[in-house]
Structures are given as structure tokens and as C-alpha cells.
Amino acid sequence: MGPTSKDTDIVIVGAGLTGLRAALEVSRAGLSVLVVERESAVGGRIRSSRVDGFILDHGFQVILSGYPELATLPSLGPLRCKAFTPGARIRLDGKNYDLIDPRHKPSSVLRTLFSPIVSLRDIFGLACMIARAPKSPEPPCRHSTSDYLTRRRFSQLFRGAFLEPFLRGVLLDAQLSSDARLARFYLKIFSQGKALLPENGMQALPELLATALGREHIILNSPVAHLKSDRVVLSSGEEIRARRVICAADALSAAALGGPDQTSPHHGTVTMYFGANRPPYTEPLLMLNGDGRGPINNLCVPSNVQPSYAPPGKALICASIVGSDAARPINELEQRVRQQLHYWFGSETTEWTTLKVFQMPSALPACPRLSAGFREVDGIIYAGDYLSYGSQNGALAAGRAVGSAVVINEVL
Ligand SMILES: Cc1cc2nc3c(=O)[nH]c(=O)nc-3n(C[C@H](O)[C@H](O)[C@H](O)COP(=O)(O)OP(=O)(O)OC[C@H]3O[C@@H](n4cnc5c(N)ncnc54)[C@H](O)[C@@H]3O)c2cc1C
């Protein structure tokens, strides 16, 4: 059978959060929409797999309940999320120190106050920084996160053992060269809510949007080869004609389709998952590498937070690596990660099975535009986190913005 063609008001390339959110917006306004996705499932950078009864997200990722864009989505109730305890366990010089947000766990206030890692001045400085933090990361302030932290005069220990590894894990930016306004925005969002894991893994978030849209509007396993202002051409040769074409592919894929960021640097990360017969610790806490020794920046036990992440009687351990270590050959990296795990948790780690290693060299755009989230080039509208900022909130905001702009043009 030769190439065929379909018609729709709006065609969207990419079923990540940006594309799905844009599709919801135009569909709510009564326009017909088709989302074309090259992979076999929706989600883009938010995917989850089941391996030996464990749920593995493709890269450690959480939903932040404080994200403003979540309020524009259907209720997250069906995701049955569970939360990390706000704060962190810091691993420093062979010891653990828990810094727990006392607003969420008042009994931890003394332990946090008397921790050698944090001084009253640090707590006050952090509280002021969060109180004055912007509600949105735009416009950029043009100071790097690293410079900003230096100017705030936190103690060396608090900065080096807590703030830096925490923000490195969030921004996936080992040098902390990202715009400080973005870092301050994240700190505010973390302080206003909780970090959540859905019962069925992170992919449940894009699945929620896909269900709200209606699966009949999503075409999977269909890579797009070319874009024109009035149609997309699939690799199969099939064409989909539309009044408007939105390209919601990631920056690099969008560049191949004529997008605005032709050379887009990215921050990468590696996530290593291990299965164990018991967890190395039992609290639902994120653990940070406070002394910078070894490749692991942060670690958690997702099954301590959401027991469904591991089969009964087992524990799932998730180690995140950022910066130059993430670029090492995998065998060498795994050996170094295992040495660090052994140093942190002892000989029982030799029994842990390596379940899966996810390498994501292009996890987050390194120079996000911190702008509206979309841009028109030759009659095609490109949208995505690289045109806003790399996060679920940035992608959802870009999708909502491009969707409403198209609605205003096409309907009103
Ligand atoms: C490891 C990791 C951890 C993260 N942690 C967090 C976190 O904790 N909190 C947070 O807020 N954010 C986090 N993020 C960022 C967040 O996941 C992304 O910003 C967001 O998902 C980007 O969504 P998007 O729709 O813009 O892009 P994508 O998710 O990349 O979607 C683009 C879609 O386009 C499709 N596509 C591309 N080319 C074509 C083509 N030619 N034809 C058809 N389809 C195509 C792709 O297959 C993909 O499905 C993390 C990201 C990674 C990778």
C-alpha cells in the first residue's frame, strides 16, 4: 500500500510532557489534534520499565508537588503517589547526618539544629533565599548558581555537603554554572511541597495526560522524517496534513527537523539501579554525597518511599552520577560506584545485583532559553523544555503556552 494522508486541525510531533500538554490545551478548545510519537509509548524522558518485578524509571526523577503547572492538570490522585521525607541524609567522612525540614517533621528540629553541618546563620540564609526566591525562573538573572552561593556566604560545610550536591542532583550540572534564578526557583518549589513517586513509576505522569487526551489522538511507533508548515511526513512516507504543525520533540531531535537550537549543549547523567534483599537504610530519605569522594552524587532507596518499586522482601537502590564521571565507560563507572557503595554500606553491597544502568548524555538542556517555551520558524512552531527550562514544570508550561497561542490564532 502506498503512502496515505490524514487531516487534522493540529498535528504535534512528540508525546513527551510538552506535546501531551499542548494537545490537551488545543483539544479542550474543540480543535482536532493528533500527536505523533516515534517510540512505542508516551513519556519521552519520563519512562518506566519493569525488570524482575522492580519498577525502574529511566533516570532518577520525582514529581514536585509544588510545581504550579500541576494545578492545570487532571488530579494526580489516581497516581497514588508517596513522598520522600523533605530534607536529606548527608554522607560525610564516614558518618550520616540528617537535615530534615522541621516544618514537615517537628521532632527533627533539635537534631537538625545541632547538626555540625548547618549553623543558625545557614538556616537563616537559606530561609531568606527561599522567601525571596522568584515564583518563576524567568527572566534569567545571568549569575551562575555557583557565584550566587558564594555571594550568599553560607558556611563551607553547609554549602559543600548539602547545597552543592543537592543542586547538582536537581540541575544535573556538576559545575553549577546554571542560571541562579533557576536554582532558587527549585529550592522554593522543594520547600513548598514534597518530592513524589507514583505507585506505577514516573511514566504514570505522562500516561495521565494521554488518558485525559484520549489514546485515539496519539499515534505511536511513528518517527517523523520531515516537517512543513501544513503537514508532517512520517518515515513510512505517510503524511498528516494540518492547519498548524507543532514540533514538541526534544532539542536535538527538533534540530534535525529544522528547529531553532541547532547546537544545543546538554547536561548528562547516569542512573544505576541495584536490587538487594534488604535496604541499606529504611527511611524515605534522599542521601547526598557530602564529601565529594566517589562518583555517586546522590542515592536513594525508591522502595522505602513507594514499596511497589520492589517485589516483596526486596529493596531497590538507585545511584545517580553527574558531571565527568557520567561520561566514563560503564564498566569502569560501575566498579567505582560499587567501591563507593562498599565504603558507605559495607560488605553486604557485594550481594546486590545490578539491575540496569541508564545513560542519559542529553538529560537536560544546559542553556535553556528561560522564555515562553515556544518559537516559530518557517511557519512551524517548536516547543519544549529547551525553550523554557529543563523540568516537568518547564515542559508543561511550554506545552500549555504553545497550545493556548495556537488556540488564540485558530479559534478566536
Ligand atoms: C534523568 C532525568 C531526570 C530528570 N529529573 C527531573 C525531575 O526530577 N524533575 C523534573 O521536573 N524534571 C526532571 N527531568 C526533566 C524532565 O523529564 C524533562 O524536562 C521533560 O520530561 C521534557 O519533556 P519534553 O516533552 O519537552 O521532551 P521529551 O520528554 O524529550 O519529549 C520529546 C518527545 O518527542 C519524541 N520525538 C523526538 N523526535 C521525534 C520524531 N522525529 N518523530 C516522532 N517523535 C519524536 C521523543 O521520542 C519524545 O517522546 C529529568 C530528566 C531526565 C532525563
PDBQT file of the ligand as one rigid body, heavy atoms in Angstrom, charges set to zero:
ROOT
HETATM    1  C1  LIG A 501      17.346  11.548  34.080  1.00  0.00    +0.000 C 
HETATM    2  C2  LIG A 501      16.409  12.711  34.131  1.00  0.00    +0.000 A 
HETATM    3  C3  LIG A 501      15.968  13.159  35.360  1.00  0.00    +0.000 A 
HETATM    4  C4  LIG A 501      15.080  14.222  35.428  1.00  0.00    +0.000 A 
HETATM    5  N1  LIG A 501      14.618  14.600  36.649  1.00  0.00    +0.000 NA
HETATM    6  C5  LIG A 501      13.633  15.528  36.715  1.00  0.00    +0.000 A 
HETATM    7  C6  LIG A 501      12.993  15.801  37.953  1.00  0.00    +0.000 A 
HETATM    8  O1  LIG A 501      13.251  15.149  38.973  1.00  0.00    +0.000 OA
HETATM    9  N2  LIG A 501      12.049  16.785  37.978  1.00  0.00    +0.000 N 
HETATM   10  C7  LIG A 501      11.710  17.485  36.861  1.00  0.00    +0.000 A 
HETATM   11  O2  LIG A 501      10.849  18.360  36.932  1.00  0.00    +0.000 OA
HETATM   12  N3  LIG A 501      12.276  17.215  35.660  1.00  0.00    +0.000 NA
HETATM   13  C8  LIG A 501      13.211  16.245  35.559  1.00  0.00    +0.000 A 
HETATM   14  N4  LIG A 501      13.764  15.934  34.345  1.00  0.00    +0.000 N 
HETATM   15  C9  LIG A 501      13.401  16.749  33.168  1.00  0.00    +0.000 C 
HETATM   16  C10 LIG A 501      12.077  16.355  32.523  1.00  0.00    +0.000 C 
HETATM   17  O3  LIG A 501      11.929  14.959  32.447  1.00  0.00    +0.000 OA
HETATM   18  C11 LIG A 501      12.041  16.958  31.115  1.00  0.00    +0.000 C 
HETATM   19  O4  LIG A 501      12.313  18.355  31.194  1.00  0.00    +0.000 OA
HETATM   20  C12 LIG A 501      10.696  16.790  30.418  1.00  0.00    +0.000 C 
HETATM   21  O5  LIG A 501      10.216  15.479  30.554  1.00  0.00    +0.000 OA
HETATM   22  C13 LIG A 501      10.862  17.168  28.941  1.00  0.00    +0.000 C 
HETATM   23  O6  LIG A 501       9.646  16.938  28.271  1.00  0.00    +0.000 OA
HETATM   24  P1  LIG A 501       9.513  17.301  26.727  1.00  0.00    +0.000 P 
HETATM   25  O7  LIG A 501       8.175  16.848  26.317  1.00  0.00    +0.000 OA
HETATM   26  O8  LIG A 501       9.874  18.722  26.499  1.00  0.00    +0.000 OA
HETATM   27  O9  LIG A 501      10.655  16.455  25.979  1.00  0.00    +0.000 OA
HETATM   28  P2  LIG A 501      10.771  14.878  25.824  1.00  0.00    +0.000 P 
HETATM   29  O10 LIG A 501      10.310  14.209  27.061  1.00  0.00    +0.000 OA
HETATM   30  O11 LIG A 501      12.176  14.622  25.397  1.00  0.00    +0.000 OA
HETATM   31  O12 LIG A 501       9.742  14.500  24.667  1.00  0.00    +0.000 OA
HETATM   32  C14 LIG A 501      10.040  14.624  23.309  1.00  0.00    +0.000 C 
HETATM   33  C15 LIG A 501       9.304  13.507  22.570  1.00  0.00    +0.000 C 
HETATM   34  O13 LIG A 501       9.472  13.704  21.173  1.00  0.00    +0.000 OA
HETATM   35  C16 LIG A 501       9.656  12.434  20.585  1.00  0.00    +0.000 C 
HETATM   36  N5  LIG A 501      10.311  12.626  19.284  1.00  0.00    +0.000 N 
HETATM   37  C17 LIG A 501      11.526  13.178  19.051  1.00  0.00    +0.000 A 
HETATM   38  N6  LIG A 501      11.792  13.180  17.724  1.00  0.00    +0.000 NA
HETATM   39  C18 LIG A 501      10.722  12.644  17.112  1.00  0.00    +0.000 A 
HETATM   40  C19 LIG A 501      10.407  12.381  15.750  1.00  0.00    +0.000 A 
HETATM   41  N7  LIG A 501      11.262  12.678  14.754  1.00  0.00    +0.000 N 
HETATM   42  N8  LIG A 501       9.219  11.802  15.465  1.00  0.00    +0.000 NA
HETATM   43  C20 LIG A 501       8.326  11.499  16.448  1.00  0.00    +0.000 A 
HETATM   44  N9  LIG A 501       8.581  11.715  17.749  1.00  0.00    +0.000 NA
HETATM   45  C21 LIG A 501       9.768  12.294  18.098  1.00  0.00    +0.000 A 
HETATM   46  C22 LIG A 501      10.525  11.701  21.587  1.00  0.00    +0.000 C 
HETATM   47  O14 LIG A 501      10.510  10.297  21.377  1.00  0.00    +0.000 OA
HETATM   48  C23 LIG A 501       9.865  12.121  22.893  1.00  0.00    +0.000 C 
HETATM   49  O15 LIG A 501       8.809  11.256  23.255  1.00  0.00    +0.000 OA
HETATM   50  C24 LIG A 501      14.646  14.876  34.242  1.00  0.00    +0.000 A 
HETATM   51  C25 LIG A 501      15.096  14.418  33.003  1.00  0.00    +0.000 A 
HETATM   52  C26 LIG A 501      15.956  13.336  32.944  1.00  0.00    +0.000 A 
HETATM   53  C27 LIG A 501      16.358  12.801  31.604  1.00  0.00    +0.000 C 
ENDROOT
TORSDOF 0
